[in-house]
Amino acid sequence: MLPPFIIDQIRKREEDVRNEREQPVVHVPIPLVPPREETRDEDADRGVVVIDLFG
C-alpha cells in the first residue's frame, strides 16, 4: 500500500490533467474569401505619368 501523501499527489495530478482537458475552447468562424480572378485587359498596360510641379 502507498503512503497517503503519494496517493494525494496522484489525485492532484489526475485532477490537473482532467482540468486541462475541460477548458472551454472558442471556435472563431473564418469567412472564406474567394480567390481573385486575374483578368488581363487594356487598362493593365497603362504607363506612369510624372508631373513636375516645381520645375
Residue pairs with C-beta under 8 A, 6 or more apart in sequence:
2 10
